[in-house]
Amino acid sequence: MEKGLVVHLLEKQSGGEIRKIDEREWSPQLLEALHHVNFLVIGGVEYETLEGRLNVDTQAVELLLSAVRHAAKIERS
């Protein structure tokens, strides 16, 4: 099994502050999926991906996210 990369998920809040919401190792398959998605769900909260950065010094990927504010709750079946 291939080793993945550590991914830091950072939320850009409405006031411009950055808050770390998650850090974990992602498999190569999850990293590949980033080419096809614009939104992530973490802890039941939906986030839009704003940008990503490969930090060569720390050998990690950093994703900047913004929480999606839904006008009404979306029911999923």
N, C-alpha and C positions, 0 to 999 in steps of 0.2 A: 504494500500500500504506500502510495506517495504521501510525503509529508506536506501539509498545507502551510499557509501563512497566517500569522496573527493579524486579525482585523480589529481596528479600533473604530467604534461607532460613536460619532460626535454629533450632538444635536445643536443646531443653531437656533437659539431662542428668539422670541419676538423683539427683545431689547438688544439683540446682537451678541449676547453672551454665548459662549460655547460650553456645553456640558457633556461630559463623557457618560454614555448610557450603557455601553457594553464593550467587552474585550474578550475575544476568544479565538482559538485557531479554527480556520475554515479549511475545508477539504478543497482539493483542486476543482471538484465538480461545482461547489458553491461559488468559488471564485469565477469560474467560467460562466455561471448563470448571470453574473453581474452585467455581461454584455447584452442581456436580453430583458432586463427589468429596470424600472424607474422607481419602484416602490418596494419597501421592505416592511414586514410586520415583526415587531419585537415586543414580547410581553403583552400581546394583544393590542398594541398601539401601531397604527400605520404611519410610516415615514416616507417622505419623498427624498430620493437621493439628489443632492445638489451638485456634488463633485467628489472626486476621489483623488488620493495622492499616494504614491508609493514612496515610503520613507526608506531609502537605501541604508541610512545610518542605523536604523533600528530593525531593518528587514521586516517591516510591517506595512500593511495597507491601512490608510485612514480614510474613512468615508464621512463626509459632512451631510447631515440629514436635517430635514425640517418636518415637524409633526404635521400631519394632515388634519385640518379642522373640518369635520363633516357638519353640514347644516342639520342633518337628521341622522339618527343611528341607522346603519345599514345592517339589515338582517341577512345572514349567510346560512344557506342550508347545506 
